[in-house]
Amino acid sequence: MTGHLSLIQLVVQASFVVQIVIGLLLLASLTSWAIIFRKRLLLGRARREADQFESNFWSGGDLAQLYRAIESHGGASGMASIFEMGFREFARQRQQGAGTPDLLLDGARRAMRVAQLKEIDRLEHSLATLATVGSTSPYVGLFGTVWGIMSAFSSLGDVRQATLASVAPGISEALVTTAIGLFAAIPAVVAYNRFADQVGRLEVRFDAFMEEFSTILQRHATRGIAAAPTVSAASAPAMAPGATMPGPATPRAR
């Protein structure tokens, strides 16, 4: 065979096994790119929602009103959902007279932890697929290359005089699988590392918010006042002046 071979010709003329490997690698590449675009939108929205919620939370407004606004929209995601679950559980236990301030705080923290775990699980969904594509695609491509080279050399058994021109097309067809394997793996690995870092940063922000909100709830619980007290910068250093914490009857317990 003479002349230059195009990539399409190499794929079409490859052996059946090599074509199957190429098809699997292309499918893995398309899957990883779909995950990349979807995950980029998801994490970008999660960061914007966290920024917006923190701005509302520390703006000095009424936390009861913030809670009702979240509930009126049918719940929330991200940091807002952590606040919603902690606020609701704290108010429910206060209504039921659930013992000491430590018990009130522990219940609220457990509720926030559950909400955080659900959010992290949602954000990490499909990252394992990217890791799998990134780690296995080069080896799948290498398998196709080895198989193609074996087929190319085995076909020389019926040829009296083996030349480079007779074996080059088969080797070229085989090497295509390695190239496609790298094409599938490199974007998946880069995207996985980037998204894993972004999820980790969001998790740190969630942890910091939980600690800040727990401090506010602890100060509120130790007061033991049924009416809604004012939580300001004097009682919660990280909180903006004028923000208020509602009494036990404000949230709707579920």
C-alpha positions as CSV (number, residue, x, y, z in Angstrom):
1,M,0.0,0.0,0.0
2,T,1.4,3.3,-1.0
3,G,0.6,6.9,-0.4
4,H,-0.5,8.7,2.7
5,L,-3.3,7.2,4.8
6,S,-5.9,9.4,6.4
7,L,-7.1,8.7,9.9
8,I,-10.5,7.6,8.6
9,Q,-8.8,5.1,6.2
10,L,-6.8,3.7,9.1
11,V,-9.9,3.2,11.2
12,V,-11.9,1.6,8.3
13,Q,-9.0,-0.7,7.3
14,A,-8.2,-1.8,10.9
15,S,-9.0,-5.2,12.2
16,F,-12.4,-5.9,13.8
17,V,-10.9,-6.0,17.3
18,V,-9.1,-2.7,16.8
19,Q,-12.3,-1.1,15.5
20,I,-14.1,-2.3,18.7
21,V,-11.4,-0.7,20.8
22,I,-11.6,2.6,18.9
23,G,-15.4,2.6,19.3
24,L,-15.1,2.1,23.1
25,L,-12.5,4.8,23.4
26,L,-14.6,7.3,21.4
27,L,-17.6,6.4,23.5
28,A,-15.6,7.0,26.7
29,S,-14.4,10.3,25.3
30,L,-17.9,11.5,24.5
31,T,-19.1,10.5,27.9
32,S,-16.3,12.3,29.7
33,W,-16.9,15.5,27.6
34,A,-20.6,15.4,28.5
35,I,-19.7,15.0,32.2
36,I,-17.2,17.9,31.9
37,F,-19.7,20.3,30.5
38,R,-22.4,19.3,32.9
39,K,-20.1,19.4,35.9
40,R,-18.7,22.8,34.9
41,L,-22.2,24.3,34.9
42,L,-23.1,22.6,38.2
43,L,-20.0,23.7,40.1
44,G,-20.2,27.2,38.7
45,R,-23.8,27.5,39.8
46,A,-22.9,26.0,43.3
47,R,-20.2,28.7,43.8
48,R,-22.6,31.5,42.7
49,E,-25.4,30.2,45.0
50,A,-22.9,30.0,47.9
51,D,-21.7,33.6,47.3
52,Q,-25.3,34.8,47.1
53,F,-26.4,33.0,50.3
54,E,-23.4,34.3,52.3
55,S,-24.2,37.8,51.1
56,N,-27.8,37.4,52.3
57,F,-26.8,35.7,55.6
58,W,-24.3,38.3,56.7
59,S,-26.2,41.3,55.4
60,G,-27.8,42.0,58.8
61,G,-31.3,40.9,57.8
62,D,-33.7,38.7,59.8
63,L,-32.7,35.0,59.7
64,A,-36.3,33.9,60.2
65,Q,-37.2,35.8,57.0
66,L,-34.3,34.2,55.2
67,Y,-35.5,30.8,56.3
68,R,-39.0,31.5,55.2
69,A,-37.8,32.7,51.8
70,I,-35.8,29.4,51.3
71,E,-38.8,27.3,52.3
72,S,-41.1,29.3,50.0
73,H,-39.0,28.2,47.1
74,G,-39.4,24.5,48.0
75,G,-36.0,24.2,49.7
76,A,-32.5,25.0,48.5
77,S,-29.2,23.4,47.6
78,G,-25.7,24.0,48.7
79,M,-25.0,26.3,51.7
80,A,-28.6,27.4,51.9
81,S,-29.8,23.8,52.4
82,I,-27.3,23.4,55.3
83,F,-28.7,26.5,56.9
84,E,-32.3,25.4,56.3
85,M,-31.7,22.0,57.9
86,G,-29.8,23.3,60.9
87,F,-32.3,26.1,61.5
88,R,-35.3,23.7,61.2
89,E,-33.9,21.1,63.6
90,F,-32.9,23.7,66.2
91,A,-36.3,25.3,66.2
92,R,-38.0,21.8,66.3
93,Q,-36.0,20.8,69.4
94,R,-36.7,24.1,71.1
95,Q,-40.4,23.7,70.5
96,Q,-40.2,20.2,72.0
97,G,-38.1,21.4,75.0
98,A,-35.3,19.1,74.1
99,G,-33.1,19.5,77.2
100,T,-29.8,21.3,77.5
101,P,-28.2,23.8,75.1
102,D,-25.6,21.1,74.2
103,L,-28.4,18.8,73.0
104,L,-30.0,21.5,71.0
105,L,-26.7,22.3,69.3
106,D,-25.8,18.7,68.7
107,G,-29.1,18.0,67.0
108,A,-28.7,21.1,64.7
109,R,-25.1,20.2,63.9
110,R,-26.1,16.6,63.0
111,A,-28.8,17.9,60.7
112,M,-26.3,20.3,59.0
113,R,-23.8,17.5,58.6
114,V,-26.3,15.3,56.9
115,A,-27.2,18.2,54.5
116,Q,-23.5,18.8,53.8
117,L,-22.8,15.2,53.0
118,K,-25.8,15.1,50.6
119,E,-24.5,18.2,48.9
120,I,-20.9,16.9,48.6
121,D,-22.3,13.6,47.2
122,R,-24.3,15.6,44.6
123,L,-21.3,17.7,43.6
124,E,-19.0,14.6,43.4
125,H,-21.4,12.6,41.3
126,S,-19.8,11.3,38.0
127,L,-16.3,12.4,39.1
128,A,-15.4,8.7,39.5
129,T,-16.3,8.2,35.8
130,L,-13.9,10.9,34.8
131,A,-11.2,9.2,36.9
132,T,-11.9,5.8,35.4
133,V,-11.8,7.2,31.8
134,G,-8.6,9.0,32.6
135,S,-6.8,6.1,34.2
136,T,-7.9,3.2,31.9
137,S,-8.2,4.8,28.4
138,P,-4.4,4.7,27.7
139,Y,-4.3,1.0,28.6
140,V,-7.3,0.2,26.5
141,G,-5.6,2.0,23.6
142,L,-2.4,0.1,24.3
143,F,-4.3,-3.1,24.1
144,G,-5.6,-2.2,20.7
145,T,-2.1,-1.2,19.6
146,V,-0.6,-4.5,20.7
147,W,-3.4,-6.4,19.0
148,G,-3.0,-4.5,15.8
149,I,0.8,-5.0,15.7
150,M,0.3,-8.7,16.3
151,S,-2.1,-8.9,13.4
152,A,0.2,-6.9,11.2
153,F,3.2,-9.2,11.8
154,S,1.1,-12.4,11.6
155,S,-0.1,-11.3,8.1
156,L,3.5,-11.4,7.0
157,G,3.6,-15.2,7.3
158,D,2.3,-15.6,3.8
159,V,4.7,-13.0,2.3
160,R,8.0,-14.3,0.9
161,Q,9.7,-10.9,1.2
162,A,8.7,-8.7,4.1
163,T,9.4,-5.0,3.6
164,L,8.6,-1.9,5.7
165,A,6.0,-0.9,3.1
166,S,4.1,-4.1,3.7
167,V,4.0,-3.8,7.5
168,A,3.7,-0.1,7.9
169,P,0.0,0.2,7.3
170,G,-0.9,-2.4,9.9
171,I,1.3,-0.7,12.5
172,S,-0.1,2.7,11.7
173,E,-3.6,1.3,12.2
174,A,-2.6,-0.1,15.5
175,L,-1.0,3.1,16.7
176,V,-4.2,5.0,16.1
177,T,-5.8,3.3,19.2
178,T,-3.0,4.7,21.4
179,A,-3.6,8.2,20.1
180,I,-7.3,7.9,20.6
181,G,-6.7,6.5,24.1
182,L,-4.6,9.5,25.0
183,F,-7.2,11.8,23.5
184,A,-9.8,10.4,25.8
185,A,-7.6,10.2,28.9
186,I,-5.9,13.7,29.0
187,P,-9.1,15.9,29.2
188,A,-10.7,13.5,31.7
189,V,-7.7,13.6,34.0
190,V,-7.4,17.4,33.8
191,A,-11.1,17.9,34.4
192,Y,-11.1,15.4,37.3
193,N,-8.3,17.2,39.1
194,R,-9.9,20.6,38.5
195,F,-13.3,19.6,39.6
196,A,-12.1,17.7,42.6
197,D,-10.3,20.8,43.8
198,Q,-13.4,22.9,43.3
199,V,-15.5,20.4,45.3
200,G,-12.9,20.4,48.0
201,R,-13.0,24.2,48.2
202,L,-16.8,24.2,48.5
203,E,-16.6,21.6,51.2
204,V,-14.2,23.9,53.2
205,R,-16.7,26.8,52.8
206,F,-19.5,24.6,54.0
207,D,-17.5,23.5,57.0
208,A,-16.6,27.1,57.9
209,F,-20.3,28.2,57.6
210,M,-21.4,25.3,59.8
211,E,-18.9,26.4,62.5
212,E,-20.0,30.0,62.3
213,F,-23.7,29.2,62.3
214,S,-23.2,26.7,65.2
215,T,-21.6,29.5,67.2
216,I,-24.7,31.7,66.7
217,L,-27.0,28.8,67.6
218,Q,-25.0,28.0,70.7
219,R,-25.2,31.6,71.9
220,H,-28.9,31.6,71.2
221,A,-29.4,28.3,73.0
222,T,-27.6,29.3,76.2
223,R,-29.8,32.3,76.6
224,G,-32.8,30.1,77.2
225,I,-35.2,32.9,76.1
226,A,-38.4,31.9,74.3
227,A,-38.8,35.3,72.5
228,A,-36.7,36.0,69.5
229,P,-33.4,37.6,70.7
230,T,-31.2,39.9,68.5
231,V,-28.0,38.4,67.4
232,S,-25.5,41.1,66.5
233,A,-21.8,41.5,66.1
234,A,-21.5,41.8,69.9
235,S,-22.7,38.3,70.5
236,A,-21.5,36.7,67.2
237,P,-18.2,38.2,66.0
238,A,-18.6,37.0,62.4
239,M,-22.2,38.2,62.0
240,A,-23.2,41.6,60.7
241,P,-25.0,43.9,63.1
242,G,-28.7,43.7,63.3
243,A,-29.2,40.1,62.2
244,T,-31.8,38.4,64.3
245,M,-32.5,34.8,65.3
246,P,-36.1,33.8,65.6
247,G,-37.8,32.1,68.5
248,P,-38.7,28.4,68.5
249,A,-42.1,29.0,67.0
250,T,-40.9,30.7,63.8
251,P,-39.8,27.7,61.6
252,R,-42.3,25.1,60.6
253,A,-41.1,21.9,62.0
254,R,-41.2,18.9,59.7
